Amino acid sequence: MTGAAKRLALEVVGWVLVLAGIAALVLPGPGLLLLFAGLAVLSQQYEWAERMLEPVRLRALRGAAEGVETWPRVILSTVFALGIGVFGVIWLVGPDVPGWWPIADRWWLIGGPWTGVTLLVSCAIALALLVYSFRRFHGKPEAVAALEGEIDEATEDAREERERLRHRMDERRRREDD
């Protein structure tokens, strides 16, 4: 693969993952994981993506830690993940349109079997992440404290970087004005 073709392929893959991650933040699916993967791909070509990579990783880990903080959260997360899997199975089985369905039949189980496949994959990823989070964070305040320390450090680094960029921009403006 030529350099230009490789760059184009990475660009397309990275942006598709970022867009899928943004969509999955509000739809069923591993939004932060996809967003992180897209930024990881784009960070090979763009400095801005590299800068965003660590904050997204830390936010994802914070969400993982919070998701297994208490037993009700663990149970609810598990129930919702399994619920996504149930919907995936329903989409794959493709039952007939029920009589109570209020809109056109073509809107019943929209997307067909591939929607079911993506829901099942999302379920598997959610359960795997839940197990990972539980093993890493549940009942381990030292792990959560270490993560909070990393987040605080990254926040301070980002603040310093913004200040450096702001200073550089101010310097450029002064030079342009002269």
C-alpha positions, 0 to 999 in steps of 0.5 A: 500500500502506498503512503498516500493510500495508507494515510487515506485508509487510516483517515477513513477508519479513524473518522468512522470510529470517531463518528460511531463513538459519538453516535454510541454515546447516545445509542446502545454501544461502547461510545467512549471505547469507539471514540478512543479507538478512532482517536488512537488511529487519528493520533498517528497523523494529527497532533490534536488527536494525540492530545485528546487521546489521554483525556478520553481514556481517563474519562472512559476509566472514570465511567468504568469505575463509577459504573461498578462503585455500588452493587445496584450500579453493577446489577443495573449495568449488567441488566442493561447490557443483557437487555441490549443482547435480548434486543439483538436476538429479537432483531436476528430472529425477526418476528412478524410485525405485531398487531399493536405496532402503530406505524408502517410495517417497514419500520418494524425492526429497522436495519434487519439482522445486521442491527441484531449483530451490532446489538449482540456485539455491543452486549458482549463488549459491555459485559466484557468491560463490566467484568474488567471494571469490576475486577479493576475497581470494585471495592478497591479505593486505592485503584480509584484514588490512583485514577483520580490522581491521574485525572488531576495530573492530566487536567493540570497538564491540559491547563498548562498546555492551553496556557502555552498555546494561548501565550503562543497565539498572543505572541503571533498576534503581537508580531502580526500587529507590528 
